[in-house]
Amino acid sequence: MRGLRPLAFALAAMLQLAQQVRGRGEDVVAYRYESYREDAGRVQVDTQTAYFETTLNPRVAVKGQFVYDAISGATPTGGPPAAGDTQVPLVALHDQRHSGSISSDLKAGRTTTTPGFAYSTESDYESYGVSLNEAVDLNQRNTTLNFGAAHNFDRVKGFFQQDWKDKGSTDVLVGVNQLLGPHTYVTFNVTLGYSDGYLTDPYKGVNFTYRYPVSFYDPADVDVNAPERRPGHKFRQVAMVGFTHYVEAVRGSADISYRFHHDDWGIFSQTVEVAWHQKLGKQLMVSPLFRFYNQTAADFYATRFNGDPSFPGGAVGAAQKDGFSILFNDDPSFPGDAAGTFAVPVHPVNYSSDYRLSRLQTFTYGVVASWRIHENLSLEAAYKRYEMVGLDGVTLASAYPSAHIFTLGFDLHF
């Protein structure tokens, strides 16, 4: 089964969990269980995450996490359905993922240096990553400049690729956090990333169909008859701006962020996230949230491609007078007794029918509740609804998943 998530997810998840559990500089141990359930029993993922953060001395803090995922269910193959059917073909999948990450905050004056290491392993995906972040406090700590770099070393294999293939990715970030007042701060950062190597999904296929100009000959299958092929490199640019404001009168705060993404696969995307954190009494925090994502399609996406899987480089054919055979240009007797010839088109350089590369939107909405039942212990529960919708009018609705996501966990402060 293809890698569940890129290793960057492990780093991002650790940072997100760290923000949730970081309290007043205490040492922290946290645990989360998450259940992801797509409608119609399609894909199910159970995730367990353990996180820790400890301060060794005023200048050194260590953070780390371990993640275990178990996945099962079925996912689209990339091929079209049979004629008259609205359900895209699915293939069963199951796998387990073990991942972990560790980093350390090293403080020296106004500067905090954070080296990090992360790994992720599955039966068909291996990833190891290193990162380094530099944060510099200025303006009496009202301004923080951030500089970061990360690189992943990955290997992947799968149904269409039986041997291990390498790929890598590098990201560089520059950003700033600015305090605007006692209750307001903004964040802005820009990330440039480059990936190369085997970027194809080894479990996704495509369908090539060429309608021959003779009624008796059409060898193309209805379902998948060729593996997809993506470019061997991708350059991406991401800009993000975030705004946080605390409203003292109602003891609540708003988090709003916008993210813009572009890459040379032709994908433009925008993400808007809004959350409100409301304090109820002394112990309970309730946080409704909403996330909207919109993207254009990759340049090489289609639900079906023109061509014959037997001739990826194209061919010239000649229909014979017997009414049931065709000679091609690689046959010594070509063109035979044909009255004329026709051209079978060459396959495009890159092609994919992975619905995740189509024009689409996603919506995530839900609520997180945190209850501090003791000075040192907090409980958390969350529910989110995730919905993906296609926008191209061609990709069938059955390709896109919707899911319920449940989370339970605790934070233990020392």
C-alpha positions as CSV (number, residue, x, y, z in Angstrom):
1,M,0.0,0.0,0.0
2,R,1.3,3.4,-0.9
3,G,2.7,5.7,1.8
4,L,-0.2,6.9,3.9
5,R,1.1,10.4,4.3
6,P,4.3,12.2,3.4
7,L,6.9,12.5,6.2
8,A,6.2,16.3,6.3
9,F,2.9,15.3,7.9
10,A,4.7,13.8,10.9
11,L,6.6,17.0,11.4
12,A,3.5,19.1,11.0
13,A,1.5,16.9,13.3
14,M,4.1,17.2,16.0
15,L,4.1,21.0,15.8
16,Q,0.3,21.1,15.9
17,L,0.1,18.8,18.9
18,A,2.9,20.8,20.6
19,Q,0.8,23.9,20.2
20,Q,-2.2,22.2,21.6
21,V,-0.5,20.8,24.7
22,R,2.1,23.5,25.4
23,G,0.9,25.3,28.5
24,R,3.1,27.3,30.9
25,G,6.4,25.9,30.0
26,E,5.8,22.6,31.9
27,D,6.9,19.2,30.8
28,V,4.2,17.5,28.9
29,V,3.1,14.0,27.9
30,A,0.2,13.7,25.6
31,Y,-1.8,11.0,23.8
32,R,-4.3,11.1,21.0
33,Y,-6.5,8.4,19.4
34,E,-8.1,9.3,16.0
35,S,-10.6,7.3,14.0
36,Y,-11.0,8.3,10.4
37,R,-14.0,6.6,8.7
38,E,-15.0,7.2,5.1
39,D,-18.6,6.8,4.0
40,A,-19.6,3.4,2.6
41,G,-16.8,1.7,4.4
42,R,-14.3,2.9,1.9
43,V,-11.1,3.7,3.9
44,Q,-10.7,3.4,7.6
45,V,-7.7,4.7,9.5
46,D,-7.0,4.3,13.2
47,T,-4.1,6.5,14.5
48,Q,-2.5,6.6,17.9
49,T,-0.1,9.4,18.7
50,A,2.1,9.8,21.8
51,Y,3.9,13.1,22.3
52,F,6.3,14.4,24.9
53,E,8.1,17.7,25.6
54,T,10.6,18.3,28.4
55,T,12.8,21.2,29.4
56,L,16.3,19.9,30.4
57,N,17.5,23.4,31.4
58,P,16.6,27.0,30.6
59,R,18.4,26.7,27.3
60,V,17.5,23.2,26.1
61,A,14.1,21.6,25.5
62,V,13.4,18.3,23.7
63,K,10.2,17.3,21.9
64,G,9.2,14.0,20.3
65,Q,6.4,11.9,19.1
66,F,5.5,8.4,17.9
67,V,2.6,7.6,15.6
68,Y,1.0,4.3,14.7
69,D,-1.5,4.1,11.9
70,A,-3.6,1.1,10.8
71,I,-5.4,1.5,7.5
72,S,-7.9,-0.8,5.7
73,G,-10.7,-0.5,3.2
74,A,-10.7,0.3,-0.6
75,T,-9.6,3.1,-2.8
76,P,-10.2,4.0,-6.5
77,T,-7.9,2.3,-9.0
78,G,-7.9,5.3,-11.3
79,G,-9.8,3.5,-14.0
80,P,-13.3,4.3,-15.3
81,P,-16.4,2.3,-14.4
82,A,-18.1,-0.1,-16.8
83,A,-20.6,1.5,-19.3
84,G,-23.7,2.7,-17.5
85,D,-22.2,2.3,-14.0
86,T,-21.6,5.3,-11.7
87,Q,-19.3,3.6,-9.2
88,V,-15.6,4.0,-9.9
89,P,-13.6,0.7,-9.6
90,L,-12.1,0.2,-6.1
91,V,-9.2,-2.0,-4.9
92,A,-8.7,-3.3,-1.4
93,L,-5.9,-2.0,0.7
94,H,-4.4,-2.5,4.2
95,D,-1.2,-1.5,5.8
96,Q,0.4,-0.3,9.0
97,R,2.6,2.8,9.4
98,H,5.1,3.5,12.2
99,S,6.6,7.0,12.3
100,G,8.3,9.2,14.8
101,S,10.1,12.5,15.1
102,I,12.3,14.3,17.6
103,S,13.6,17.8,17.8
104,S,15.4,20.1,20.3
105,D,15.1,23.8,21.0
106,L,18.5,25.2,21.7
107,K,18.3,28.8,23.0
108,A,21.2,31.2,22.9
109,G,20.2,34.8,23.6
110,R,17.6,36.0,21.2
111,T,18.0,32.9,18.9
112,T,16.4,29.5,19.2
113,T,17.9,26.8,16.9
114,T,15.8,23.7,16.4
115,P,17.3,20.6,14.6
116,G,14.9,17.8,14.0
117,F,14.8,14.2,12.6
118,A,11.8,12.2,11.5
119,Y,11.1,8.8,10.0
120,S,8.1,6.9,8.6
121,T,8.0,3.2,7.5
122,E,5.3,1.1,5.8
123,S,5.5,-2.1,3.8
124,D,5.9,-0.1,0.6
125,Y,7.1,3.3,1.8
126,E,10.1,4.5,3.7
127,S,10.9,8.1,4.6
128,Y,13.7,9.7,6.6
129,G,13.8,13.5,7.1
130,V,16.1,16.1,8.7
131,S,15.2,19.7,9.4
132,L,16.7,22.8,10.9
133,N,14.8,25.9,12.1
134,E,16.2,29.2,13.3
135,A,14.0,31.7,15.3
136,V,15.3,35.1,16.1
137,D,13.5,37.4,18.6
138,L,13.5,41.1,17.9
139,N,11.8,44.2,19.1
140,Q,11.6,43.1,22.8
141,R,10.3,39.7,21.6
142,N,7.4,41.3,19.8
143,T,8.8,40.2,16.5
144,T,10.2,36.7,15.7
145,L,11.9,35.9,12.4
146,N,11.8,32.3,11.3
147,F,14.1,30.5,8.9
148,G,13.8,26.8,8.2
149,A,15.0,24.0,5.9
150,A,14.0,20.4,5.6
151,H,14.9,17.4,3.4
152,N,13.2,14.0,3.0
153,F,14.9,10.9,1.7
154,D,12.1,8.5,0.5
155,R,11.8,5.1,-1.1
156,V,8.5,3.7,-2.6
157,K,7.2,0.7,-4.3
158,G,3.8,-0.8,-5.2
159,F,1.6,-2.8,-7.5
160,F,2.9,-1.1,-10.7
161,Q,6.5,-0.7,-9.4
162,Q,7.8,-3.8,-7.7
163,D,11.3,-2.6,-7.0
164,W,12.2,0.3,-4.6
165,K,12.4,3.7,-6.2
166,D,13.9,6.8,-4.7
167,K,12.5,10.2,-4.4
168,G,13.4,13.3,-2.4
169,S,12.0,16.7,-1.4
170,T,13.5,19.9,0.0
171,D,11.6,22.8,1.6
172,V,12.9,26.2,2.6
173,L,10.8,28.6,4.8
174,V,11.1,32.2,5.7
175,G,8.5,33.8,8.0
176,V,7.7,36.3,10.7
177,N,5.5,36.4,13.8
178,Q,4.5,39.9,14.8
179,L,2.7,40.9,18.0
180,L,0.4,43.8,17.2
181,G,-0.9,44.3,20.7
182,P,-1.6,42.5,24.0
183,H,-4.3,40.4,22.4
184,T,-3.3,40.2,18.7
185,Y,-0.6,38.7,16.6
186,V,-0.1,37.8,12.9
187,T,2.0,35.2,11.2
188,F,3.3,35.2,7.6
189,N,5.6,32.8,5.9
190,V,6.7,31.7,2.4
191,T,7.9,28.2,1.6
192,L,9.7,27.0,-1.6
193,G,9.8,23.3,-2.2
194,Y,11.3,21.0,-4.8
195,S,10.7,17.2,-5.2
196,D,12.3,14.9,-7.6
197,G,12.6,11.2,-8.4
198,Y,9.7,8.7,-8.5
199,L,6.7,10.9,-7.8
200,T,4.2,8.5,-9.4
201,D,1.7,6.7,-7.3
202,P,2.5,3.0,-7.9
203,Y,-1.1,1.9,-7.1
204,K,-2.9,4.2,-9.5
205,G,-3.6,3.3,-13.1
206,V,-5.2,4.9,-16.1
207,N,-7.3,3.8,-19.1
208,F,-6.2,4.3,-22.7
209,T,-8.9,3.9,-25.3
210,Y,-8.5,4.5,-29.0
211,R,-11.5,4.2,-31.3
212,Y,-10.2,2.5,-34.4
213,P,-11.8,3.7,-37.7
214,V,-13.0,0.1,-38.3
215,S,-15.9,-1.3,-36.3
216,F,-14.4,-4.8,-35.8
217,Y,-11.3,-3.8,-33.9
218,D,-11.1,-2.2,-30.5
219,P,-8.6,-4.0,-28.2
220,A,-8.6,-1.4,-25.3
221,D,-10.0,-2.7,-22.0
222,V,-12.7,-0.7,-20.1
223,D,-10.8,-0.6,-16.8
224,V,-7.2,0.2,-15.9
225,N,-4.8,-1.0,-18.6
226,A,-1.7,1.1,-17.9
227,P,0.1,2.5,-14.8
228,E,-0.1,6.3,-14.4
229,R,3.0,8.4,-15.0
230,R,3.7,11.7,-13.3
231,P,6.6,14.1,-13.9
232,G,9.9,13.3,-12.2
233,H,10.1,16.7,-10.5
234,K,7.8,19.3,-8.9
235,F,8.6,22.9,-7.8
236,R,6.1,24.4,-5.4
237,Q,5.5,27.8,-3.8
238,V,3.4,28.4,-0.7
239,A,2.5,31.6,1.1
240,M,0.5,31.6,4.4
241,V,-0.8,34.4,6.6
242,G,-2.5,33.8,10.0
243,F,-4.3,36.1,12.4
244,T,-5.0,35.5,16.1
245,H,-7.0,37.8,18.3
246,Y,-8.2,37.4,21.9
247,V,-11.5,39.1,22.8
248,E,-11.3,39.6,26.6
249,A,-15.0,40.6,27.0
250,V,-16.2,37.1,26.0
251,R,-13.0,35.2,27.0
252,G,-12.6,33.8,23.5
253,S,-10.1,34.0,20.7
254,A,-10.3,33.8,16.9
255,D,-7.7,32.0,14.7
256,I,-7.9,32.8,10.9
257,S,-5.5,31.7,8.3
258,Y,-5.1,31.7,4.5
259,R,-2.8,29.6,2.4
260,F,-1.9,29.9,-1.3
261,H,-0.2,27.1,-3.2
262,H,1.1,26.8,-6.7
263,D,3.3,24.1,-8.4
264,D,4.6,23.4,-11.9
265,W,2.2,20.5,-12.2
266,G,-0.4,23.2,-12.9
267,I,-2.1,23.1,-9.6
268,F,-3.2,26.3,-7.8
269,S,-4.9,26.0,-4.4
270,Q,-6.3,28.1,-1.6
271,T,-7.0,27.1,1.9
272,V,-9.0,29.1,4.5
273,E,-9.2,28.0,8.1
274,V,-11.3,29.6,10.8
275,A,-11.5,28.6,14.5
276,W,-13.0,30.1,17.6
277,H,-11.7,29.1,21.0
278,Q,-14.3,29.8,23.7
279,K,-13.6,29.5,27.4
280,L,-16.7,28.2,29.4
281,G,-16.1,28.4,33.1
282,K,-12.7,27.7,34.5
283,Q,-12.1,24.3,33.0
284,L,-13.8,23.9,29.7
285,M,-12.6,25.2,26.3
286,V,-14.9,24.6,23.2
287,S,-13.5,25.3,19.7
288,P,-15.7,25.1,16.6
289,L,-13.7,25.2,13.4
290,F,-14.1,25.3,9.6
291,R,-11.6,24.7,6.8
292,F,-12.2,25.2,3.1
293,Y,-9.8,24.0,0.4
294,N,-10.0,24.6,-3.4
295,Q,-7.7,23.5,-6.1
296,T,-7.4,23.4,-9.9
297,A,-6.5,20.2,-11.8
298,A,-3.0,19.0,-12.7
299,D,-2.1,19.6,-16.3
300,F,-1.9,15.9,-17.0
301,Y,-5.1,14.8,-15.2
302,A,-8.0,13.2,-17.1
303,T,-10.5,10.4,-16.5
304,R,-9.5,8.6,-19.7
305,F,-6.7,9.0,-22.3
306,N,-6.7,8.6,-26.1
307,G,-4.4,5.8,-27.3
308,D,-3.9,2.1,-27.4
309,P,-2.1,0.6,-24.4
310,S,-0.3,-1.8,-26.8
311,F,1.3,1.2,-28.6
312,P,2.5,3.8,-26.2
313,G,4.7,5.3,-28.9
314,G,1.9,5.4,-31.4
315,A,1.6,3.3,-34.6
316,V,0.3,3.4,-38.2
317,G,-2.4,0.8,-39.0
318,A,-3.9,-0.5,-42.2
319,A,-7.3,-2.3,-42.2
320,Q,-7.2,-5.4,-44.5
321,K,-9.8,-6.2,-47.0
322,D,-10.7,-9.5,-45.2
323,G,-12.8,-7.3,-42.8
324,F,-11.3,-8.6,-39.5
325,S,-7.6,-7.9,-39.4
326,I,-5.2,-4.9,-39.2
327,L,-1.6,-4.7,-40.1
328,F,0.7,-2.3,-38.2
329,N,3.8,-0.6,-39.4
330,D,6.1,-3.0,-37.5
331,D,4.7,-5.9,-39.6
332,P,7.0,-6.9,-42.6
333,S,4.0,-7.1,-44.9
334,F,2.6,-3.7,-43.9
335,P,0.4,-2.2,-45.4
336,G,-0.9,-5.4,-47.0
337,D,-3.9,-5.0,-49.3
338,A,-5.3,-1.9,-47.4
339,A,-6.8,0.9,-49.4
340,G,-5.3,3.4,-46.9
341,T,-3.7,3.9,-43.4
342,F,-4.5,5.6,-40.1
343,A,-2.4,6.8,-37.2
344,V,-2.8,5.5,-33.6
345,P,-1.9,8.5,-31.3
346,V,1.2,8.6,-29.1
347,H,0.7,8.5,-25.4
348,P,1.2,11.8,-23.6
349,V,4.4,12.3,-21.7
350,N,2.6,12.3,-18.3
351,Y,-0.9,11.1,-17.4
352,S,-2.9,10.4,-14.2
353,S,-6.5,9.6,-13.3
354,D,-6.0,10.0,-9.6
355,Y,-9.0,12.0,-8.4
356,R,-6.8,13.9,-5.9
357,L,-5.2,15.7,-8.9
358,S,-8.6,16.8,-10.3
359,R,-10.3,20.1,-9.9
360,L,-12.0,19.8,-6.5
361,Q,-13.0,21.4,-3.2
362,T,-12.9,20.0,0.4
363,F,-14.8,21.1,3.5
364,T,-13.9,20.3,7.0
365,Y,-16.0,21.4,10.0
366,G,-16.3,20.3,13.5
367,V,-15.6,21.1,17.2
368,V,-12.9,20.4,19.7
369,A,-13.6,20.3,23.4
370,S,-10.8,20.4,26.1
371,W,-11.6,19.9,29.8
372,R,-8.9,20.6,32.4
373,I,-10.1,18.3,35.1
374,H,-7.0,18.9,37.3
375,E,-4.1,21.3,37.4
376,N,-1.9,18.7,35.7
377,L,-4.4,16.8,33.5
378,S,-6.6,17.8,30.6
379,L,-8.9,15.7,28.4
380,E,-9.7,16.4,24.8
381,A,-12.5,15.2,22.5
382,A,-13.1,16.3,18.9
383,Y,-15.4,15.5,16.0
384,K,-14.8,16.6,12.4
385,R,-16.7,16.0,9.2
386,Y,-14.6,15.9,6.0
387,E,-16.2,16.2,2.5
388,M,-14.5,16.3,-0.9
389,V,-16.4,17.5,-4.0
390,G,-15.3,17.3,-7.7
391,L,-15.8,20.4,-9.8
392,D,-14.8,19.3,-13.4
393,G,-18.2,17.8,-14.3
394,V,-16.4,14.7,-15.7
395,T,-14.9,12.8,-12.7
396,L,-17.7,10.8,-11.1
397,A,-18.9,11.8,-7.7
398,S,-18.2,8.3,-6.4
399,A,-14.5,8.9,-6.7
400,Y,-14.5,11.5,-4.0
401,P,-14.6,10.5,-0.3
402,S,-16.4,11.9,2.7
403,A,-15.5,10.9,6.3
404,H,-16.2,11.2,9.9
405,I,-13.2,11.9,12.2
406,F,-13.3,11.3,15.9
407,T,-10.5,12.2,18.3
408,L,-9.9,11.4,22.0
409,G,-6.9,12.1,24.2
410,F,-5.3,13.6,27.2
411,D,-2.4,16.0,28.2
412,L,-0.4,15.4,31.3
413,H,1.5,18.4,32.6
414,F,4.3,18.2,35.2
